Amino acid sequence: MSSVTPEVFNQIKSRFVTYYNTVDPDAKGAYYAPECKQICRPVPSYAAKDGATIVTLLKEGVKNGASMNNKSDDAKPGATIRSLRDDEFVFESDEVVAHIDSTSAELKKQAEKEGWVGTRVDMWFPMPDGEMLVKVQYWWRRDGDEWVQVLHDIMYMGDGTEGTEGERIA
């Protein structure tokens, strides 16, 4: 992965802020490439092979009490974002990415070929029984004039005791 220019990072950050503040799961789907995939290190079965499945998973989360960052629900969600460092241009083990019918080597090859740009986002959400911290590497690809999400790599889901990194955006 080559270094990301500040201009590109700011474009992606702006796009992510809009995505983050979008409450409706169906509307969030507009930010995904149709073939956007999702892997989840803590719960590998929470994988998705396309953007439509990610939207379905978001809807299930809302039904189970997860906030969609709706500031009107009296919750105090938040997020930070930063560019990935060159040493973070890695994908999870083949065991985890097998849930999206891929290998780590295949993902890396695709990322290099398509010029993927990675961001690290830490988000905290109110939950019925407290708060949840989720750490995600969002991978983006240029699609015409827009940056679209092509892979969600959920690295951590927990109570937040691990801490966060990056520039606060919400």
PyMOL commands that set and color helices and strands:
alter all, ss='L'
color gray80, all
select helices_A, chain A and resi 6-20+25-31+44-46+51-63+71-73+86-88+94-100+104-114
alter helices_A, ss='H'
color red, helices_A
select strands_A, chain A and resi 32-40+78-83+117-127+130-143+146-158+167-168
alter strands_A, ss='S'
color yellow, strands_A
deselect
rebuild
show_as cartoon
